[in-house]
Amino acid sequence: MNLKPLEDKLVIKKVEVEETTKSGIVLPSSAKEESNIAEVVALGRGILEDEKKKDEVKVSDQIIFSKYAGTEVEIDKEKYTIIKFADILAVVER
């Protein structure tokens, strides 16, 4: 099943960030806050057709988004979040 976001929305999938303490202990995801780093899975037509927005983010980019943004959905046992373009705080460049 494919998700097709409308207008200025994006579908993102949160990235699991493994955290290790200074002493080398790996913290499980249940022991820390949920990450606000995600990979872009799909873009809405409003973003793709906007001259300013279309070059700022693309599918497979990693982004940082607002902590309480979006709506979480589960499709085919995968969790996704749908957010507005305005909720993107930064694109992670590597």
CNS distance restraints for C-alpha pairs under 8 A (distance, minus, plus):
assign (resid   1 and name CA) (resid  75 and name CA) 7.59 0.50 0.50
assign (resid   1 and name CA) (resid  76 and name CA) 7.55 0.50 0.50
assign (resid   3 and name CA) (resid  11 and name CA) 7.38 0.50 0.50
assign (resid   3 and name CA) (resid  42 and name CA) 7.33 0.50 0.50
assign (resid   4 and name CA) (resid  11 and name CA) 7.94 0.50 0.50
assign (resid   4 and name CA) (resid  42 and name CA) 6.78 0.50 0.50
assign (resid   4 and name CA) (resid  43 and name CA) 7.49 0.50 0.50
assign (resid   4 and name CA) (resid  44 and name CA) 6.83 0.50 0.50
assign (resid   5 and name CA) (resid   9 and name CA) 5.52 0.50 0.50
assign (resid   5 and name CA) (resid  10 and name CA) 5.91 0.50 0.50
assign (resid   5 and name CA) (resid  11 and name CA) 6.51 0.50 0.50
assign (resid   5 and name CA) (resid  42 and name CA) 6.88 0.50 0.50
assign (resid   5 and name CA) (resid  43 and name CA) 6.17 0.50 0.50
assign (resid   5 and name CA) (resid  44 and name CA) 4.65 0.50 0.50
assign (resid   5 and name CA) (resid  45 and name CA) 7.69 0.50 0.50
assign (resid   5 and name CA) (resid  82 and name CA) 7.61 0.50 0.50
assign (resid   6 and name CA) (resid  44 and name CA) 4.79 0.50 0.50
assign (resid   6 and name CA) (resid  45 and name CA) 6.35 0.50 0.50
assign (resid   6 and name CA) (resid  46 and name CA) 7.25 0.50 0.50
assign (resid   7 and name CA) (resid  44 and name CA) 4.98 0.50 0.50
assign (resid   7 and name CA) (resid  45 and name CA) 5.26 0.50 0.50
assign (resid   7 and name CA) (resid  46 and name CA) 4.10 0.50 0.50
assign (resid   7 and name CA) (resid  47 and name CA) 6.79 0.50 0.50
assign (resid   8 and name CA) (resid  43 and name CA) 7.73 0.50 0.50
assign (resid   8 and name CA) (resid  44 and name CA) 5.51 0.50 0.50
assign (resid   8 and name CA) (resid  45 and name CA) 6.99 0.50 0.50
assign (resid   8 and name CA) (resid  46 and name CA) 4.80 0.50 0.50
assign (resid   8 and name CA) (resid  47 and name CA) 5.32 0.50 0.50
assign (resid   8 and name CA) (resid  84 and name CA) 5.88 0.50 0.50
assign (resid   8 and name CA) (resid  85 and name CA) 5.60 0.50 0.50
assign (resid   9 and name CA) (resid  43 and name CA) 6.46 0.50 0.50
assign (resid   9 and name CA) (resid  44 and name CA) 5.25 0.50 0.50
assign (resid   9 and name CA) (resid  46 and name CA) 7.78 0.50 0.50
assign (resid   9 and name CA) (resid  47 and name CA) 7.61 0.50 0.50
assign (resid   9 and name CA) (resid  82 and name CA) 6.60 0.50 0.50
assign (resid   9 and name CA) (resid  83 and name CA) 5.55 0.50 0.50
assign (resid   9 and name CA) (resid  84 and name CA) 4.47 0.50 0.50
assign (resid   9 and name CA) (resid  85 and name CA) 5.74 0.50 0.50
assign (resid  10 and name CA) (resid  40 and name CA) 7.01 0.50 0.50
assign (resid  10 and name CA) (resid  41 and name CA) 7.49 0.50 0.50
assign (resid  10 and name CA) (resid  42 and name CA) 5.70 0.50 0.50
assign (resid  10 and name CA) (resid  43 and name CA) 4.67 0.50 0.50
assign (resid  10 and name CA) (resid  44 and name CA) 5.95 0.50 0.50
assign (resid  10 and name CA) (resid  82 and name CA) 5.59 0.50 0.50
assign (resid  10 and name CA) (resid  83 and name CA) 5.43 0.50 0.50
assign (resid  10 and name CA) (resid  84 and name CA) 6.25 0.50 0.50
assign (resid  10 and name CA) (resid  85 and name CA) 6.65 0.50 0.50
assign (resid  11 and name CA) (resid  40 and name CA) 6.16 0.50 0.50
assign (resid  11 and name CA) (resid  41 and name CA) 5.36 0.50 0.50
assign (resid  11 and name CA) (resid  42 and name CA) 5.02 0.50 0.50
assign (resid  11 and name CA) (resid  43 and name CA) 6.54 0.50 0.50
assign (resid  11 and name CA) (resid  80 and name CA) 6.60 0.50 0.50
assign (resid  11 and name CA) (resid  81 and name CA) 5.77 0.50 0.50
assign (resid  11 and name CA) (resid  82 and name CA) 4.60 0.50 0.50
assign (resid  11 and name CA) (resid  83 and name CA) 6.63 0.50 0.50
assign (resid  12 and name CA) (resid  38 and name CA) 5.93 0.50 0.50
assign (resid  12 and name CA) (resid  39 and name CA) 5.46 0.50 0.50
assign (resid  12 and name CA) (resid  40 and name CA) 4.49 0.50 0.50
assign (resid  12 and name CA) (resid  41 and name CA) 5.15 0.50 0.50
assign (resid  12 and name CA) (resid  42 and name CA) 7.06 0.50 0.50
assign (resid  12 and name CA) (resid  80 and name CA) 5.71 0.50 0.50
assign (resid  12 and name CA) (resid  81 and name CA) 5.28 0.50 0.50
assign (resid  12 and name CA) (resid  82 and name CA) 6.30 0.50 0.50
assign (resid  12 and name CA) (resid  83 and name CA) 7.61 0.50 0.50
assign (resid  13 and name CA) (resid  38 and name CA) 5.30 0.50 0.50
assign (resid  13 and name CA) (resid  39 and name CA) 5.29 0.50 0.50
assign (resid  13 and name CA) (resid  40 and name CA) 6.57 0.50 0.50
assign (resid  13 and name CA) (resid  41 and name CA) 6.68 0.50 0.50
assign (resid  13 and name CA) (resid  79 and name CA) 6.77 0.50 0.50
assign (resid  13 and name CA) (resid  80 and name CA) 4.87 0.50 0.50
assign (resid  13 and name CA) (resid  81 and name CA) 6.29 0.50 0.50
assign (resid  14 and name CA) (resid  35 and name CA) 6.99 0.50 0.50
assign (resid  14 and name CA) (resid  36 and name CA) 7.04 0.50 0.50
assign (resid  14 and name CA) (resid  37 and name CA) 5.98 0.50 0.50
assign (resid  14 and name CA) (resid  38 and name CA) 4.03 0.50 0.50
assign (resid  14 and name CA) (resid  39 and name CA) 6.29 0.50 0.50
assign (resid  14 and name CA) (resid  80 and name CA) 7.18 0.50 0.50
assign (resid  14 and name CA) (resid  81 and name CA) 7.70 0.50 0.50
assign (resid  15 and name CA) (resid  35 and name CA) 7.06 0.50 0.50
assign (resid  15 and name CA) (resid  37 and name CA) 5.83 0.50 0.50
assign (resid  15 and name CA) (resid  38 and name CA) 4.93 0.50 0.50
assign (resid  15 and name CA) (resid  39 and name CA) 6.62 0.50 0.50
assign (resid  16 and name CA) (resid  29 and name CA) 7.67 0.50 0.50
assign (resid  16 and name CA) (resid  35 and name CA) 6.94 0.50 0.50
assign (resid  17 and name CA) (resid  35 and name CA) 6.91 0.50 0.50
assign (resid  18 and name CA) (resid  26 and name CA) 7.16 0.50 0.50
assign (resid  18 and name CA) (resid  27 and name CA) 7.04 0.50 0.50
assign (resid  18 and name CA) (resid  28 and name CA) 7.35 0.50 0.50
assign (resid  18 and name CA) (resid  29 and name CA) 7.42 0.50 0.50
assign (resid  19 and name CA) (resid  26 and name CA) 5.88 0.50 0.50
assign (resid  19 and name CA) (resid  27 and name CA) 5.55 0.50 0.50
assign (resid  19 and name CA) (resid  28 and name CA) 7.67 0.50 0.50
assign (resid  20 and name CA) (resid  24 and name CA) 5.68 0.50 0.50
assign (resid  20 and name CA) (resid  25 and name CA) 5.40 0.50 0.50
assign (resid  20 and name CA) (resid  26 and name CA) 4.34 0.50 0.50
assign (resid  20 and name CA) (resid  27 and name CA) 5.93 0.50 0.50
assign (resid  21 and name CA) (resid  25 and name CA) 5.26 0.50 0.50
assign (resid  21 and name CA) (resid  26 and name CA) 6.51 0.50 0.50
assign (resid  21 and name CA) (resid  27 and name CA) 7.43 0.50 0.50
assign (resid  27 and name CA) (resid  31 and name CA) 6.26 0.50 0.50
assign (resid  27 and name CA) (resid  32 and name CA) 7.35 0.50 0.50
assign (resid  28 and name CA) (resid  32 and name CA) 7.24 0.50 0.50
assign (resid  29 and name CA) (resid  33 and name CA) 7.52 0.50 0.50
assign (resid  29 and name CA) (resid  34 and name CA) 7.40 0.50 0.50
assign (resid  36 and name CA) (resid  64 and name CA) 5.70 0.50 0.50
assign (resid  36 and name CA) (resid  65 and name CA) 5.70 0.50 0.50
assign (resid  36 and name CA) (resid  66 and name CA) 6.98 0.50 0.50
assign (resid  36 and name CA) (resid  67 and name CA) 5.98 0.50 0.50
assign (resid  37 and name CA) (resid  62 and name CA) 6.79 0.50 0.50
assign (resid  37 and name CA) (resid  63 and name CA) 5.64 0.50 0.50
assign (resid  37 and name CA) (resid  64 and name CA) 4.61 0.50 0.50
assign (resid  37 and name CA) (resid  65 and name CA) 6.62 0.50 0.50
assign (resid  38 and name CA) (resid  62 and name CA) 5.47 0.50 0.50
assign (resid  38 and name CA) (resid  63 and name CA) 5.45 0.50 0.50
assign (resid  38 and name CA) (resid  64 and name CA) 6.53 0.50 0.50
assign (resid  38 and name CA) (resid  65 and name CA) 7.74 0.50 0.50
assign (resid  39 and name CA) (resid  59 and name CA) 7.73 0.50 0.50
assign (resid  39 and name CA) (resid  60 and name CA) 5.65 0.50 0.50
assign (resid  39 and name CA) (resid  61 and name CA) 5.64 0.50 0.50
assign (resid  39 and name CA) (resid  62 and name CA) 4.41 0.50 0.50
assign (resid  39 and name CA) (resid  63 and name CA) 6.28 0.50 0.50
assign (resid  40 and name CA) (resid  58 and name CA) 7.00 0.50 0.50
assign (resid  40 and name CA) (resid  59 and name CA) 4.99 0.50 0.50
assign (resid  40 and name CA) (resid  60 and name CA) 5.08 0.50 0.50
assign (resid  40 and name CA) (resid  61 and name CA) 5.55 0.50 0.50
assign (resid  40 and name CA) (resid  62 and name CA) 6.35 0.50 0.50
assign (resid  40 and name CA) (resid  63 and name CA) 7.27 0.50 0.50
assign (resid  41 and name CA) (resid  59 and name CA) 5.46 0.50 0.50
assign (resid  41 and name CA) (resid  60 and name CA) 6.19 0.50 0.50
assign (resid  42 and name CA) (resid  59 and name CA) 5.84 0.50 0.50
assign (resid  43 and name CA) (resid  47 and name CA) 6.57 0.50 0.50
assign (resid  43 and name CA) (resid  48 and name CA) 6.96 0.50 0.50
assign (resid  43 and name CA) (resid  58 and name CA) 7.40 0.50 0.50
assign (resid  43 and name CA) (resid  59 and name CA) 6.97 0.50 0.50
assign (resid  44 and name CA) (resid  48 and name CA) 6.58 0.50 0.50
assign (resid  45 and name CA) (resid  49 and name CA) 5.99 0.50 0.50
assign (resid  46 and name CA) (resid  50 and name CA) 6.13 0.50 0.50
assign (resid  47 and name CA) (resid  53 and name CA) 5.55 0.50 0.50
assign (resid  47 and name CA) (resid  54 and name CA) 5.51 0.50 0.50
assign (resid  47 and name CA) (resid  85 and name CA) 7.67 0.50 0.50
assign (resid  48 and name CA) (resid  53 and name CA) 7.17 0.50 0.50
assign (resid  48 and name CA) (resid  54 and name CA) 4.89 0.50 0.50
assign (resid  49 and name CA) (resid  54 and name CA) 6.69 0.50 0.50
assign (resid  50 and name CA) (resid  54 and name CA) 5.81 0.50 0.50
assign (resid  51 and name CA) (resid  55 and name CA) 7.44 0.50 0.50
assign (resid  52 and name CA) (resid  56 and name CA) 7.36 0.50 0.50
assign (resid  53 and name CA) (resid  57 and name CA) 7.12 0.50 0.50
assign (resid  54 and name CA) (resid  58 and name CA) 7.30 0.50 0.50
assign (resid  57 and name CA) (resid  61 and name CA) 6.61 0.50 0.50
assign (resid  57 and name CA) (resid  91 and name CA) 7.15 0.50 0.50
assign (resid  61 and name CA) (resid  91 and name CA) 6.98 0.50 0.50
assign (resid  61 and name CA) (resid  92 and name CA) 7.30 0.50 0.50
assign (resid  62 and name CA) (resid  91 and name CA) 6.01 0.50 0.50
assign (resid  62 and name CA) (resid  92 and name CA) 5.36 0.50 0.50
assign (resid  62 and name CA) (resid  93 and name CA) 7.73 0.50 0.50
assign (resid  63 and name CA) (resid  88 and name CA) 6.82 0.50 0.50
assign (resid  63 and name CA) (resid  89 and name CA) 7.44 0.50 0.50
assign (resid  63 and name CA) (resid  90 and name CA) 5.68 0.50 0.50
assign (resid  63 and name CA) (resid  91 and name CA) 4.36 0.50 0.50
assign (resid  63 and name CA) (resid  92 and name CA) 5.47 0.50 0.50
assign (resid  64 and name CA) (resid  88 and name CA) 6.13 0.50 0.50
assign (resid  64 and name CA) (resid  89 and name CA) 5.52 0.50 0.50
assign (resid  64 and name CA) (resid  90 and name CA) 5.22 0.50 0.50
assign (resid  64 and name CA) (resid  91 and name CA) 6.34 0.50 0.50
assign (resid  64 and name CA) (resid  92 and name CA) 7.18 0.50 0.50
assign (resid  65 and name CA) (resid  69 and name CA) 7.21 0.50 0.50
assign (resid  65 and name CA) (resid  87 and name CA) 5.58 0.50 0.50
assign (resid  65 and name CA) (resid  88 and name CA) 4.43 0.50 0.50
assign (resid  65 and name CA) (resid  89 and name CA) 5.11 0.50 0.50
assign (resid  65 and name CA) (resid  90 and name CA) 7.07 0.50 0.50
assign (resid  66 and name CA) (resid  87 and name CA) 5.43 0.50 0.50
assign (resid  66 and name CA) (resid  88 and name CA) 6.53 0.50 0.50
assign (resid  66 and name CA) (resid  89 and name CA) 6.54 0.50 0.50
assign (resid  69 and name CA) (resid  83 and name CA) 6.24 0.50 0.50
assign (resid  69 and name CA) (resid  84 and name CA) 7.95 0.50 0.50
assign (resid  69 and name CA) (resid  87 and name CA) 6.39 0.50 0.50
assign (resid  70 and name CA) (resid  81 and name CA) 5.98 0.50 0.50
assign (resid  70 and name CA) (resid  82 and name CA) 5.21 0.50 0.50
assign (resid  70 and name CA) (resid  83 and name CA) 4.24 0.50 0.50
assign (resid  70 and name CA) (resid  84 and name CA) 7.07 0.50 0.50
assign (resid  71 and name CA) (resid  81 and name CA) 5.39 0.50 0.50
assign (resid  71 and name CA) (resid  82 and name CA) 5.27 0.50 0.50
assign (resid  71 and name CA) (resid  83 and name CA) 6.70 0.50 0.50
assign (resid  72 and name CA) (resid  79 and name CA) 6.97 0.50 0.50
assign (resid  72 and name CA) (resid  80 and name CA) 5.73 0.50 0.50
assign (resid  72 and name CA) (resid  81 and name CA) 4.29 0.50 0.50
assign (resid  72 and name CA) (resid  82 and name CA) 6.48 0.50 0.50
assign (resid  73 and name CA) (resid  79 and name CA) 5.82 0.50 0.50
assign (resid  73 and name CA) (resid  80 and name CA) 5.35 0.50 0.50
assign (resid  73 and name CA) (resid  81 and name CA) 6.05 0.50 0.50
assign (resid  73 and name CA) (resid  82 and name CA) 7.77 0.50 0.50
assign (resid  74 and name CA) (resid  78 and name CA) 5.42 0.50 0.50
assign (resid  74 and name CA) (resid  79 and name CA) 4.43 0.50 0.50
assign (resid  74 and name CA) (resid  80 and name CA) 6.12 0.50 0.50
assign (resid  75 and name CA) (resid  79 and name CA) 6.54 0.50 0.50
assign (resid  75 and name CA) (resid  80 and name CA) 7.66 0.50 0.50
assign (resid  83 and name CA) (resid  87 and name CA) 6.52 0.50 0.50
assign (resid  84 and name CA) (resid  88 and name CA) 7.54 0.50 0.50
